[in-house]
Amino acid sequence: MEWLNAENLVAVGTAVLGLAASVAVVWYERRVPRRKRIGFRVQMDTAVGSHARNGRRANVRLGLFNDFSDLADATLVLLRIENDGFRGVTGEDYTSRERHGLTAVFTGRTIRGIAVTQPSDAAHLMEHFTPAAGLRHEDDTLYLPKVPLNKGQHFKVLALLTGGAVGDEVEVTGGIRDGEVKRNQSTTVDDKPPLFSRPARLITVLFTVCIITLAAIIVIRDDVPTPIGCATGTLTVTGSTAFAPAAEKLAESYERACPGSDITVDPHGSTAGIRELDAAGAKAASPGGSPSVIAFSDGPKPNGYPELLENPVAVSVFTLVVNDRVTVKELSLTEVRKIYQGEIRNWQDVGGPDMPILLVSRDANSGTREVFQRQVLERNEPANSSRDCHTKDDPDATVIRCELDSTAQVLSTVARLSGAIGYSEPRSASDTNRLHSLRVDGQTASIETIGTSGYPYREIEYAYTYGRPPADSLAASFINYATRGAGQDVVRDQGHFPCLSPGGLRLCGGQ
């Protein structure tokens, strides 16, 4: 997953936070108490007299009103009054000093009669529509009582009017404490008012579009970002042979991204690399100078190298490997220790074929061997007893064990010799034919489960420098690349867990 690096994770995380902000705007508009609001709208305005359009009169039961004469220019207006805010309105919230709370003016027309419709869900409101409560009309003005309305409640007033014409202005006014009276935006009879304001809707939509576009650009782009602070010059990378495949890929990637850089990967083992770096530092021209050398080590450096500074790069897991003629797929930790102590010498003793066990190990310069002894065996491996890894040179030795210079040599020898067992980092082991990895106590060497499993054969991979290299040096830039950004993708692809990736800090700090 090439796009999964620190910068992209930060950018996508920002996008997620932005999206959360958009949701928060919606939630705020819907949930957070704001000003109270009484809305009104005209739901019907139609002629009922002889001047009705096309000679047709509205089918209205005028029996709702008292008998009136001279209704030739009569009109009917249905006015809806509603609490379309987010808070309930009580009688005390109306600011009018009179008995009435709201005033409806039908400009140019005279009110001849009114009827208040009874809301199906709020029948108790009808008790407020009495003259004693302030309900009355005079000329073109209707005075409405201080009716309490919970959120979403409404009532309707049907007014019989004369004079004027259909469509003449209808306006409702009044005062609401911490609120307002306003014509709402709904235009049809059954429409509900908007859930949140138009500016909030616009901001939310635009913000969301920008965030999704940003995340899409980050995920689908195919360019690899240039490392921050590219440097030129030459650099030698030495040390761990187990980490060498990752170091080589890091060097190739860095050189492509930073023209003018020349990085040579020349591994000889973790301890040998530490010694080489220390010797190069001692020869540096100026006191405290840092040579253009980096040494990778499986685990911390040995004692006695005070000038070397460590830089955690990744958590590496290692695996035991056996020749494919050995049918065993799993060993317990106890069985592994007994094999290397010489207590178990034949594979048939652990459920395998009748075949002597051959120990193919690394030399004393190996950090992989050091980790194996410290984390798995909890003691040193037995002495070297064979030069060809097959024949015992020391007749008194309890095991047949040889030592080789590199991980590649261990893998090729295990693949060649029946009954052989050795160790390696998982990626190189999986790429080698005629051998397979062993589970330990049912657990597999995998960076995918490294944060939750108790798999013992693992260690931090360090990059060591002699003193602190200058900030603009190739050594400093390369370490920065290996621990951050696109370099983390390379490290992960090679089977290691980056220390500065999400979750890596806990692993690297808790080793």
C-alpha positions in Angstrom: 0.0 0.0 0.0 2.2 2.8 -1.4 -0.1 5.6 -0.2 0.1 4.4 3.5 2.8 6.7 4.9 2.9 9.3 7.7 2.2 12.4 5.5 -0.8 10.7 3.9 -2.1 9.4 7.2 -2.0 12.9 8.6 -3.8 14.3 5.5 -6.5 11.7 5.6 -6.8 12.2 9.3 -7.3 15.9 8.7 -10.0 15.1 6.2 -11.7 12.8 8.7 -11.6 15.6 11.3 -13.0 18.0 8.7 -15.8 15.6 8.0 -16.5 15.3 11.7 -16.6 19.1 11.8 -19.3 19.1 9.1 -21.3 16.6 11.1 -20.8 18.7 14.2 -22.3 21.7 12.3 -25.4 19.7 11.4 -25.6 18.4 15.0 -25.2 21.9 16.4 -28.0 23.3 14.1 -30.3 20.5 15.1 -29.5 20.0 18.8 -28.0 23.1 20.4 -30.5 25.5 21.8 -30.9 28.7 19.9 -33.3 31.6 19.5 -37.0 30.8 19.8 -39.0 31.4 16.6 -42.7 31.7 15.7 -43.2 31.2 12.0 -46.2 32.0 9.8 -47.3 31.4 6.3 -50.5 31.9 4.2 -51.7 28.4 3.1 -54.8 29.6 1.2 -55.9 32.9 -0.2 -59.0 32.5 -2.5 -62.1 34.4 -3.6 -65.5 33.2 -2.5 -67.7 36.0 -3.9 -69.0 36.9 -7.4 -65.5 38.1 -8.5 -63.9 34.6 -8.0 -61.7 33.7 -11.0 -63.4 32.2 -14.0 -66.8 32.7 -12.2 -66.1 29.8 -9.9 -66.5 30.1 -6.2 -64.5 28.2 -3.6 -66.2 25.2 -2.1 -66.2 26.6 1.5 -68.7 26.0 4.2 -69.6 29.6 5.1 -71.6 28.1 8.0 -68.5 28.4 10.0 -69.3 32.1 10.3 -72.4 34.0 11.2 -74.6 35.1 8.3 -73.3 38.1 6.5 -74.7 40.1 3.6 -72.8 41.7 0.8 -70.1 39.1 0.3 -69.6 39.8 -3.4 -65.9 40.6 -2.9 -65.3 38.2 -0.1 -62.0 36.2 0.2 -60.9 33.4 2.5 -57.4 33.3 3.9 -56.0 30.3 5.8 -53.1 31.4 8.0 -50.8 28.9 9.7 -49.0 29.9 12.9 -46.3 27.4 14.0 -43.3 27.0 16.3 -40.7 26.2 13.7 -37.7 26.9 16.0 -35.9 24.5 18.3 -37.3 25.5 21.7 -40.8 25.7 23.1 -42.6 29.0 23.5 -44.6 29.7 26.6 -47.2 32.4 27.3 -44.6 34.3 29.3 -42.3 34.4 26.3 -44.5 36.9 24.4 -43.3 40.4 25.1 -46.6 42.3 24.4 -48.0 44.2 27.4 -51.5 43.7 26.0 -53.5 40.5 26.5 -52.8 39.4 22.9 -49.4 38.0 21.8 -49.4 38.3 18.0 -51.0 40.7 15.5 -52.1 39.7 12.0 -52.8 42.4 9.5 -54.7 41.7 6.2 -53.7 44.9 4.3 -56.6 46.5 2.3 -59.2 44.0 3.6 -61.7 43.9 6.4 -62.1 41.0 8.7 -65.7 39.7 8.8 -65.2 36.6 10.8 -62.6 34.1 11.9 -62.5 30.4 12.8 -59.6 28.6 14.6 -59.0 25.1 13.4 -58.3 22.5 16.1 -54.9 20.8 15.7 -55.2 17.0 15.9 -52.1 16.7 18.2 -52.7 19.7 20.4 -56.5 19.9 21.3 -55.6 21.7 24.5 -54.6 24.8 22.6 -58.2 25.6 21.8 -58.8 26.8 25.4 -56.6 29.8 24.7 -58.7 31.1 21.8 -61.2 33.2 23.8 -61.9 36.9 24.0 -60.8 36.8 27.6 -57.4 35.6 26.4 -57.1 38.4 23.9 -58.7 37.0 20.7 -60.4 39.7 18.8 -60.4 41.5 15.4 -61.0 45.0 14.3 -61.0 46.3 10.6 -58.0 44.6 8.9 -56.3 43.5 12.2 -56.6 40.2 14.0 -55.3 40.0 17.6 -54.1 36.5 18.6 -53.7 35.3 22.2 -50.4 34.3 23.9 -50.7 30.7 22.9 -48.0 28.4 24.2 -46.5 26.2 21.5 -44.1 23.4 21.9 -41.5 22.7 19.2 -43.3 21.7 16.0 -46.8 22.6 17.3 -49.1 24.9 15.2 -52.6 26.2 14.8 -54.5 27.7 11.8 -56.8 30.6 11.5 -59.4 30.8 8.7 -60.4 34.4 8.1 -63.4 35.6 6.0 -62.5 39.0 4.5 -64.1 41.6 2.3 -62.6 44.3 0.2 -59.2 44.2 -1.3 -58.1 41.4 -3.5 -56.6 37.9 -3.4 -52.9 38.1 -2.8 -52.9 41.4 -0.8 -50.2 41.5 1.9 -50.7 39.5 5.0 -48.2 40.1 7.8 -47.9 38.8 11.4 -46.0 40.7 14.0 -45.2 40.3 17.7 -42.3 40.0 20.1 -40.8 36.8 21.5 -38.3 36.9 24.4 -34.9 35.6 23.1 -36.6 34.9 19.7 -38.4 36.3 16.7 -41.6 36.1 14.7 -40.8 35.5 11.0 -42.4 34.4 7.8 -41.0 30.9 7.2 -39.7 29.6 3.9 -42.0 26.7 3.3 -44.3 27.3 0.3 -46.7 24.3 0.2 -49.4 23.3 2.6 -47.6 20.3 4.1 -43.9 21.3 3.8 -41.9 21.4 7.0 -39.4 24.1 7.8 -35.7 23.4 7.1 -33.9 21.4 9.8 -31.0 23.9 9.8 -30.2 27.3 8.3 -29.3 27.9 4.7 -25.8 29.2 5.4 -25.1 26.2 7.6 -26.3 23.9 4.8 -24.2 25.6 2.2 -21.0 25.6 4.4 -21.5 21.9 5.2 -21.9 20.9 1.6 -18.9 22.9 0.4 -16.8 21.7 3.3 -17.7 18.1 2.7 -17.0 18.3 -1.0 -13.5 19.9 -0.4 -12.7 17.2 2.2 -13.7 14.3 0.0 -11.8 15.8 -2.9 -8.7 16.2 -0.8 -8.9 12.6 0.5 -9.4 11.3 -3.1 -6.4 13.1 -4.4 -4.2 11.8 -1.6 -5.3 8.1 -2.1 -5.3 7.9 -5.9 -2.2 9.9 -6.7 0.7 7.7 -8.0 3.6 10.0 -7.3 6.1 9.3 -4.6 6.9 12.4 -2.5 10.4 13.6 -2.5 12.1 13.0 0.9 12.3 16.1 3.0 15.8 17.5 2.9 17.4 15.5 0.1 21.1 15.4 0.3 23.9 14.6 -2.1 27.2 12.8 -1.7 28.2 9.2 -0.8 27.1 7.0 2.1 28.0 3.5 3.2 25.4 1.4 5.0 26.7 -1.6 6.8 25.7 -3.9 9.7 22.8 -6.4 9.8 22.6 -8.9 6.9 19.0 -9.7 8.0 18.0 -6.1 7.5 20.1 -5.8 4.3 17.2 -6.4 1.9 15.3 -3.5 3.5 18.4 -1.3 3.5 19.0 -2.0 -0.2 15.4 -1.1 -1.1 15.6 2.1 1.0 18.9 3.0 -0.8 17.4 2.4 -4.2 14.3 4.4 -3.4 16.2 7.3 -1.9 18.6 7.5 -4.9 15.7 7.7 -7.3 14.1 10.5 -5.3 17.3 12.4 -4.6 19.6 12.7 -7.7 23.2 13.2 -6.7 23.1 10.7 -3.8 25.2 7.5 -3.9 24.5 4.9 -1.2 26.4 1.6 -0.9 24.9 -1.2 1.1 27.7 -3.5 2.4 26.5 -5.7 5.3 28.8 -7.9 7.4 26.6 -8.5 10.4 25.4 -6.3 13.2 28.4 -6.5 15.5 30.9 -6.2 12.6 29.0 -3.1 11.4 29.2 -1.5 14.8 32.9 -2.1 14.9 33.4 -0.7 11.3 31.4 2.4 12.2 33.3 3.0 15.3 36.6 2.6 13.5 35.5 5.0 10.8 34.5 7.6 13.4 37.8 7.3 15.2 39.6 8.2 11.9 37.4 11.3 11.3 39.5 14.4 10.7 37.8 16.7 13.2 37.0 15.9 16.8 33.4 14.9 17.1 33.1 14.5 13.4 30.7 12.0 12.0 31.7 9.8 9.0 29.3 9.1 6.2 28.6 5.6 7.5 25.5 4.1 9.0 25.4 0.7 10.8 22.1 -1.2 11.1 21.9 -3.5 14.1 19.4 -6.2 15.2 19.0 -5.0 18.7 21.1 -2.6 20.8 24.8 -2.2 20.3 27.3 -4.1 22.5 28.8 -2.3 25.4 31.9 -0.2 24.9 30.9 2.1 22.0 29.9 5.4 23.8 30.2 7.6 20.7 27.6 5.7 18.7 24.1 7.1 18.7 21.1 4.9 18.1 18.0 5.7 16.0 15.1 3.2 16.3 13.9 2.3 12.8 11.6 -0.7 13.0 10.6 -3.7 15.0 11.9 -6.8 13.2 10.6 -10.3 13.6 12.7 -13.4 12.9 11.7 -17.0 12.1 13.1 -20.5 12.6 13.4 -22.3 9.3 13.9 -26.1 8.5 14.6 -28.1 5.4 11.4 -29.3 3.7 12.3 -33.0 4.4 11.5 -32.2 8.0 7.8 -32.5 8.2 7.5 -30.7 11.5 5.6 -27.4 11.3 5.6 -26.2 14.9 7.8 -26.4 18.0 7.2 -25.3 21.5 9.6 -22.9 23.1 10.7 -25.6 25.4 11.5 -28.0 22.5 13.5 -25.2 20.7 15.6 -24.8 23.8 16.2 -28.5 24.2 17.2 -28.8 20.6 19.9 -26.2 21.0 21.0 -27.6 24.3 21.6 -31.0 22.7 18.8 -32.8 24.7 16.8 -33.4 21.4 19.0 -34.6 18.6 16.6 -36.3 16.2 13.5 -35.0 14.5 11.5 -38.1 15.4 11.6 -37.0 19.0 9.3 -34.0 18.1 7.0 -35.8 15.7 9.2 -35.6 12.6 11.1 -38.2 10.5 14.0 -40.3 11.8 16.7 -37.7 10.8 19.5 -36.1 12.8 19.1 -32.4 13.6 21.7 -30.1 12.1 22.1 -26.6 13.6 22.9 -24.0 11.0 23.8 -20.8 12.9 25.3 -17.4 12.3 28.7 -16.3 13.6 29.4 -14.0 16.5 29.0 -10.9 14.5 25.3 -11.6 13.9 22.6 -9.5 15.6 20.1 -12.1 14.5 22.0 -14.7 16.5 22.3 -12.4 19.5 18.5 -11.8 19.5 17.9 -15.5 19.2 20.1 -16.2 22.2 18.6 -13.4 24.3 14.9 -13.6 23.4 14.4 -17.3 22.6 17.1 -19.5 24.2 17.9 -17.3 27.1 21.5 -18.6 26.9 24.3 -18.9 24.4 24.2 -21.4 21.5 26.5 -24.4 21.9 30.0 -24.3 20.4 30.7 -24.6 16.8 31.4 -28.3 16.0 31.3 -28.6 12.2 32.8 -26.8 9.2 30.5 -28.3 6.5 27.3 -28.1 8.6 26.9 -31.9 8.1 29.8 -33.7 9.6 30.8 -33.4 13.3 34.4 -32.3 13.6 34.5 -32.6 17.4 33.5 -36.1 18.4 32.8 -35.0 22.0 30.3 -32.3 20.9 26.7 -33.0 21.8 25.3 -31.3 18.6 26.2 -30.8 15.0 26.4 -27.1 14.6 28.1 -24.8 12.1 28.5 -21.0 11.9 28.0 -18.9 8.6 28.7 -15.3 7.7 25.3 -14.2 6.4 21.6 -14.8 6.5 21.7 -15.8 2.8 24.3 -18.5 3.5 22.1 -19.8 6.4 19.1 -20.1 4.1 20.9 -21.8 1.2 22.5 -24.3 3.6 19.2 -25.2 5.3 17.6 -25.6 1.9 20.4 -28.0 0.9 20.8 -30.2 4.0 18.2 -32.7 5.1 17.4 -32.2 8.8 18.9 -28.7 9.0 17.4 -25.9 11.1 18.4 -22.2 11.1 17.0 -18.7 11.5 16.3 -15.7 9.3 14.0 -12.7 8.8 10.7 -13.9 7.3 10.8 -12.2 3.9 14.0 -13.8 2.7 12.9 -17.2 4.1 9.6 -17.1 2.2 11.6 -16.3 -1.0 13.8 -19.4 -0.6 12.8 -22.8 -2.0 13.1 -26.2 -0.2 12.6 -24.9 3.3 9.7 -23.6 5.5 9.2 -21.5 8.6 8.3 -23.0 12.0 5.6 -21.7 14.3 6.7 -21.3 18.0 4.0 -22.2 20.5 1.4 -21.8 17.8 2.5 -18.3 16.8 3.8 -17.2 13.4 6.5 -14.6 12.8 4.3 -11.7 11.4 4.3 -8.0 11.7 0.6 -8.0 11.3 0.1 -9.5 14.8 3.2 -8.1 16.4 1.3 -5.7 18.6 -1.0 -8.4 20.2 1.0 -11.7 20.0 3.6 -13.0 22.5 5.9 -14.2 19.7 9.3 -14.1 21.3 11.7 -13.9 18.3 11.7 -10.2 17.6 13.8 -7.1 18.3 14.2 -3.4 17.5 16.3 -2.6 14.4 18.6 0.4 15.1 20.5 2.7 12.7 23.7 3.8 14.4 25.8 6.9 13.6 29.1 8.0 15.1 28.0 11.1 17.0 25.3 13.2 15.5 25.8 13.8 11.8 25.2 17.3 10.4 21.5 18.0 9.7 22.2 18.6 6.0 24.3 15.4 5.6 23.3 12.4 3.5 23.5 10.2 6.7 21.0 12.4 8.5 18.7 12.7 5.5 18.8 8.9 4.9 17.9 8.1 8.5 15.1 10.6 8.3 13.8 8.9 5.1 14.0 5.5 6.6 12.0 6.4 9.7 9.4 8.7 8.2 7.2 9.2 5.1 7.7 7.0 2.0 10.6 5.2 3.6 8.2 3.6 6.1 6.4 2.0 3.2 9.6 0.4 2.1 10.4 -0.8 5.6 6.9 -2.3 6.0 7.0 -4.0 2.5 10.2 -5.7 3.5 8.5 -7.3 6.6 9.4 -4.9 9.4 7.2 -2.7 11.5 8.2 1.1 11.4 8.8 2.5 14.8 7.3 6.0 14.0 4.2 4.6 12.3 0.9 4.5 14.2 1.3 1.9 16.9 5.1 1.7 16.4 6.1 4.1 19.1 4.6 1.8 21.8 6.3 -1.3 20.4 9.7 0.4 20.0 9.4 2.1 23.4 8.3 -1.1 25.2 10.9 -3.5 23.9 
